[in-house]
Amino acid sequence: MKKMQLSRAQAEGFYYVHKERPFFGDLCSFMSRSPVVVLCLEKKNAIADWRTLMGATNPANAEAGTIRKEFAKNIEENTVHGSDAPETAAFEIPYFFSSLELA
């Protein structure tokens, strides 16, 4: 886990898969306007368990007690991100962590 400040270019690179979507610009602005905490979880069912803890992408639809229900502002500023599959995690983890930083 580490705290960092993303540049606009870093945010755009990370969210490149969404570049054609209407929210891309706002998302990249949001993610680069203040520090973020990035982390890599390793455990059985890490992706599914983290996504459950995050809650629905739209905080209005998230269950009580989830990160998004408790802390998100709206669907575009939903506080937290998590990989949705091992393939996306394979891109996202090395985007923020070198192999020397992973145990």
Order of alpha helices (4+ residues) and beta strands (2+ residues): beta-alpha-alpha-beta-alpha-alpha-alpha
